[in-house]
Amino acid sequence: MNMSRLAFITGASSGIGQALAARFHADGYRLALVARRTAEMHAWASQHGLKNDRYQVYGADVAEADSIVAAGLACMDTQGVPDVVIANAGISIGMDTSVRADLAVMTRLFATNNVGMAATFHPFIDAMVQRGNGTLVGIGSVAGIRGLPGHGAYCASKAAVIAYCESLRGELRPSGVKVVTLCPGYIDTPLTRRNRYAMPFLMQPAAFADQAFAAIVAGDSYRVIPWQMGMVAKLLRMLPNAVFDKVLTGRPRKQRQSPE
């Protein structure tokens, strides 16, 4: 048990974030829970019997850099420097580049999934480096490995997450601060339930959280969860473009925010 340790988790009000919060709490971590929907976070903590000294809730919008940076600073003032920071908050919306309004969708996705991740890590880096340890966790996606029709913004943002975390890992390696990249496959969350296509190896959030926790504790630099999706992703990466394009012909697109 790790009663003195602290995990800072964004997007903690539902899905993967909530499952990770439950898993870290089960191992004795104190929690810093970040979400826009703070009332839901307090309700969840109450339902799970969390004591007031075991968690704090911080309201923040990850798409606004000043908002999430302020939450990080408030966490350090209130609870101390976290041992683990999980930049989990993200959104997934289909887009059509021929539709002018969808450029705003892409802007929003990058603001949340990419700039929001960097802003989440930002307040903690100097403190972790001075301490000589800590773990920063970026939640990528198998969708970041190859581009999928209708998924242009989301796939691009998750590919950027993978590359960004790899860059950050190299920068921080001498300091003792670890950077872990996790790429979920299909997880049964509100984010995926609107998908209009088959989702192989669909996992429940709690099962994902167990595997993610093990990877984080082990300090893995990169892991695809579940492993079967990792194999699928490798195979897709190896396919020649012509074959890959043919495989995806006719595949339903990701639902857009304002379908025509």
C-alpha positions as CSV (number, residue, x, y, z in Angstrom):
1,M,0.0,0.0,0.0
2,N,1.2,3.5,-0.8
3,M,-0.7,5.7,1.7
4,S,1.6,8.7,1.3
5,R,1.7,8.8,-2.5
6,L,-0.4,11.1,-4.6
7,A,-1.8,10.7,-8.1
8,F,-3.0,13.7,-10.1
9,I,-5.6,12.6,-12.7
10,T,-7.4,14.7,-15.3
11,G,-10.7,13.7,-16.9
12,A,-11.5,11.9,-13.7
13,S,-15.2,12.3,-13.8
14,S,-15.9,9.3,-16.1
15,G,-14.5,6.5,-18.2
16,I,-10.8,5.7,-18.1
17,G,-10.0,8.5,-15.7
18,Q,-12.5,7.4,-13.1
19,A,-11.3,3.8,-13.4
20,L,-7.7,4.9,-12.9
21,A,-8.8,6.9,-9.9
22,A,-10.4,3.8,-8.4
23,R,-7.4,1.7,-9.1
24,F,-4.9,4.1,-7.5
25,H,-7.2,4.6,-4.5
26,A,-7.3,0.8,-4.0
27,D,-3.5,0.8,-3.8
28,G,-3.6,3.5,-1.1
29,Y,-2.7,6.6,-3.1
30,R,-4.2,9.9,-2.2
31,L,-6.0,11.5,-5.2
32,A,-6.0,14.8,-6.9
33,L,-9.0,14.6,-9.2
34,V,-9.4,17.1,-12.0
35,A,-12.6,17.6,-14.1
36,R,-15.0,20.2,-15.3
37,R,-17.8,18.4,-13.6
38,T,-16.8,18.7,-10.0
39,A,-20.1,17.8,-8.5
40,E,-19.9,14.4,-10.2
41,M,-16.4,13.9,-8.8
42,H,-17.6,14.6,-5.2
43,A,-20.6,12.3,-5.7
44,W,-18.3,9.5,-7.0
45,A,-15.9,10.0,-4.0
46,S,-18.8,9.8,-1.6
47,Q,-20.2,6.7,-3.2
48,H,-16.8,5.0,-2.9
49,G,-16.4,6.0,0.7
50,L,-13.3,8.1,0.2
51,K,-12.3,10.0,3.3
52,N,-11.7,13.8,3.0
53,D,-8.0,13.4,3.7
54,R,-7.6,10.9,0.8
55,Y,-8.7,13.2,-2.1
56,Q,-9.2,16.7,-3.4
57,V,-11.3,17.8,-6.4
58,Y,-10.1,20.6,-8.7
59,G,-12.3,22.1,-11.3
60,A,-10.5,22.9,-14.5
61,D,-10.9,22.9,-18.3
62,V,-8.0,21.1,-19.8
63,A,-8.6,23.0,-23.1
64,E,-7.7,26.2,-21.3
65,A,-4.0,26.2,-20.4
66,D,-4.4,28.7,-17.6
67,S,-7.2,26.7,-16.0
68,I,-5.3,23.4,-15.9
69,V,-2.0,25.0,-14.8
70,A,-3.9,26.7,-12.0
71,A,-5.3,23.3,-10.9
72,G,-1.8,21.9,-10.8
73,L,-0.4,24.7,-8.7
74,A,-3.4,24.4,-6.3
75,C,-2.7,20.7,-6.0
76,M,0.9,21.3,-5.0
77,D,-0.2,24.0,-2.5
78,T,-2.8,21.8,-1.0
79,Q,-1.5,18.2,-1.3
80,G,2.1,18.5,-2.3
81,V,4.0,17.4,-5.4
82,P,2.3,14.3,-7.0
83,D,4.2,11.0,-7.5
84,V,2.1,10.3,-10.6
85,V,0.5,12.8,-13.0
86,I,-1.9,11.2,-15.6
87,A,-3.0,13.5,-18.5
88,N,-6.0,11.5,-19.4
89,A,-8.6,14.2,-20.4
90,G,-9.3,14.0,-24.1
91,I,-12.1,14.2,-26.6
92,S,-12.9,12.3,-29.8
93,I,-15.0,13.8,-32.6
94,G,-15.2,13.0,-36.2
95,M,-14.4,15.6,-38.8
96,D,-14.7,16.3,-42.5
97,T,-12.0,18.7,-43.8
98,S,-14.3,19.9,-46.6
99,V,-16.7,21.4,-43.9
100,R,-15.5,24.8,-42.7
101,A,-17.0,24.4,-39.2
102,D,-15.0,21.2,-38.7
103,L,-11.7,23.2,-38.6
104,A,-12.9,24.5,-35.3
105,V,-13.5,20.9,-34.2
106,M,-9.8,20.1,-35.0
107,T,-8.7,23.2,-33.1
108,R,-10.7,22.1,-30.1
109,L,-9.3,18.6,-30.2
110,F,-5.7,19.8,-30.4
111,A,-6.3,22.3,-27.6
112,T,-7.6,19.5,-25.3
113,N,-5.6,16.5,-26.4
114,N,-2.2,18.1,-27.0
115,V,-1.8,21.5,-25.6
116,G,-3.9,20.4,-22.6
117,M,-1.5,17.5,-22.0
118,A,1.5,19.7,-22.0
119,A,-0.2,22.2,-19.7
120,T,-1.2,19.4,-17.4
121,F,2.5,18.3,-17.0
122,H,3.9,21.8,-17.0
123,P,3.4,22.8,-13.3
124,F,5.0,19.7,-12.0
125,I,8.1,19.2,-14.0
126,D,10.5,21.5,-12.1
127,A,9.3,20.2,-8.7
128,M,9.7,16.6,-9.8
129,V,13.1,17.3,-11.3
130,Q,14.3,18.9,-8.1
131,R,13.0,15.9,-6.1
132,G,14.6,13.5,-8.5
133,N,11.6,11.3,-9.3
134,G,8.0,11.3,-10.5
135,T,6.0,9.8,-13.3
136,L,4.2,11.7,-16.1
137,V,1.6,9.6,-18.0
138,G,0.2,10.5,-21.4
139,I,-2.8,8.7,-22.6
140,G,-2.5,8.2,-26.3
141,S,-4.5,5.7,-28.5
142,V,-4.1,2.9,-31.0
143,A,-5.8,5.5,-33.3
144,G,-2.5,7.4,-33.2
145,I,-0.7,4.7,-35.0
146,R,-2.5,4.9,-38.4
147,G,-4.9,7.4,-39.7
148,L,-8.6,6.3,-40.0
149,P,-11.2,7.8,-42.3
150,G,-13.2,10.5,-40.6
151,H,-10.9,10.4,-37.7
152,G,-8.4,12.9,-39.0
153,A,-8.3,15.3,-36.0
154,Y,-8.4,12.5,-33.4
155,C,-5.8,10.3,-35.1
156,A,-3.5,13.3,-35.6
157,S,-3.9,14.4,-32.0
158,K,-3.1,11.0,-30.6
159,A,-0.1,10.6,-33.0
160,A,1.1,13.9,-31.6
161,V,0.6,12.6,-28.1
162,I,2.9,9.6,-28.8
163,A,5.6,11.8,-30.4
164,Y,5.3,14.5,-27.7
165,C,5.7,12.0,-24.8
166,E,8.6,10.4,-26.6
167,S,10.3,13.8,-26.9
168,L,9.6,14.6,-23.2
169,R,10.9,11.2,-22.1
170,G,14.2,12.0,-23.7
171,E,14.4,15.4,-22.2
172,L,13.7,14.2,-18.6
173,R,15.6,10.9,-18.7
174,P,18.7,12.3,-16.9
175,S,16.5,13.8,-14.1
176,G,14.9,10.6,-12.8
177,V,11.4,11.7,-13.9
178,K,9.8,9.0,-16.0
179,V,7.4,9.5,-18.9
180,V,5.0,6.7,-19.7
181,T,2.9,6.5,-22.9
182,L,-0.3,4.4,-22.7
183,C,-2.2,3.6,-25.9
184,P,-5.6,2.2,-25.2
185,G,-7.5,0.1,-27.8
186,Y,-11.3,0.2,-27.5
187,I,-12.5,0.8,-24.0
188,D,-16.2,0.7,-23.1
189,T,-16.6,4.4,-22.2
190,P,-19.0,7.2,-23.1
191,L,-16.3,8.3,-25.7
192,T,-16.6,5.0,-27.6
193,R,-20.3,4.1,-27.2
194,R,-21.3,6.4,-30.1
195,N,-18.9,4.6,-32.5
196,R,-20.7,3.2,-35.6
197,Y,-18.2,0.4,-36.3
198,A,-17.0,-2.9,-34.8
199,M,-14.6,-2.5,-31.8
200,P,-12.4,-5.6,-31.5
201,F,-11.0,-6.6,-28.1
202,L,-13.3,-4.1,-26.3
203,M,-12.3,-3.8,-22.7
204,Q,-14.1,-2.7,-19.6
205,P,-12.5,0.4,-17.9
206,A,-11.6,-1.5,-14.7
207,A,-9.7,-4.1,-16.7
208,F,-7.8,-1.4,-18.6
209,A,-7.0,0.4,-15.3
210,D,-5.5,-2.7,-13.8
211,Q,-3.1,-3.1,-16.8
212,A,-2.4,0.6,-16.9
213,F,-1.6,0.7,-13.2
214,A,0.9,-2.2,-13.7
215,A,2.6,-0.4,-16.6
216,I,2.8,2.9,-14.7
217,V,4.3,1.3,-11.6
218,A,6.8,-0.6,-13.7
219,G,7.8,2.6,-15.5
220,D,7.1,1.3,-18.9
221,S,8.0,3.8,-21.6
222,Y,5.2,2.7,-23.9
223,R,2.4,0.1,-23.8
224,V,-0.6,-0.7,-25.9
225,I,-3.5,-2.0,-23.9
226,P,-4.8,-4.7,-24.5
227,W,-1.8,-6.4,-26.0
228,Q,-4.0,-7.9,-28.8
229,M,-4.6,-4.3,-30.1
230,G,-0.9,-3.8,-30.0
231,M,-0.4,-6.7,-32.4
232,V,-3.2,-5.4,-34.6
233,A,-1.6,-2.0,-34.7
234,K,1.8,-3.4,-35.6
235,L,0.2,-5.4,-38.5
236,L,-1.6,-2.3,-39.7
237,R,1.6,-0.3,-39.6
238,M,3.3,-2.9,-41.7
239,L,0.7,-2.9,-44.4
240,P,1.5,-1.1,-47.7
241,N,-0.7,1.9,-48.1
242,A,-2.6,0.4,-51.0
243,V,-3.5,-2.6,-48.9
244,F,-4.3,-0.5,-45.9
245,D,-6.6,1.8,-47.9
246,K,-8.4,-1.2,-49.4
247,V,-9.0,-2.8,-45.9
248,L,-10.6,0.4,-44.7
249,T,-12.8,1.0,-47.8
250,G,-16.4,1.3,-46.8
251,R,-15.6,1.5,-43.0
252,P,-18.1,3.8,-41.2
253,R,-16.7,7.1,-40.3
254,K,-16.4,8.6,-36.8
255,Q,-19.6,10.6,-36.0
256,R,-19.2,14.3,-36.5
257,Q,-20.3,16.8,-34.0
258,S,-23.0,18.2,-36.3
259,P,-23.7,15.5,-38.8
260,E,-25.4,16.7,-42.0
